[in-house]
Amino acid sequence: MTSKLDNYYLSKEEPLRSCLLALRDVIAGHDPQITKEWKFSFPFFYYRGKMLCYTRIDKKSGQPYIGFMDGILISHPALIQENRTKIKVLPIDPGADLPIQHIRDILTQAIAIHNK
């Protein structure tokens, strides 16, 4: 039986599917204490039981992004806050190589905030 989380990824067309699956692997593989969850009808990633980040597809542009829960506390030039109060997002171009180093740098900062 396929889970809601698996169905989410499988229901996407290429190149979104491959991009989201790669993001899932990069995020979950960053630290063994990061777990994958299905929350609010999209993929969430938890660190030690606390919400760390999530992946979504922007409704207007159709492009995926990673939302960081304590993004307001993270300083990275690739993050965008827009009109959000706490969350910052990292936009992802599904047709380009993933910005893996940016993702890792931001995840490292996000985990450090959780460990304080």
C-alpha positions, 0 to 999 in steps of 0.5 A, a space after each residue: 500500500 502506498 502512503 500519502 507521502 509516496 502518492 504525493 511524489 508519484 502524482 507529480 509530472 516530470 521534471 517536478 517529480 524528480 526534483 521533489 524526490 531529489 530534494 527529499 533525499 538531500 534533506 533527509 540525508 543531511 542528518 540521521 535525525 531528520 524524519 519525513 512526515 506528511 503534514 498539512 497535505 504536503 511533505 514535512 521534515 522534522 528534526 528531533 520531533 520538531 518541524 524543520 522544513 517542508 517542500 511545496 509547489 508555488 501556486 502562482 509559478 508552479 515552481 517548487 521551494 523549500 520552506 524553513 520553519 525558523 527562516 527568520 533566524 537564518 541568514 542566507 542570501 538565497 532565502 526569500 521572506 516575502 510577506 511571511 512572518 517566520 518562514 523563509 523559502 528557497 526557490 528551486 528551479 526543477 529544470 536546473 541542478 539543485 543548489 545542494 550546497 545552499 540547501 546543506 548550508 541552510 539546513 546546518 543553520 536550521 539544525 543549529 537553531 533547533 539545538 539551542 
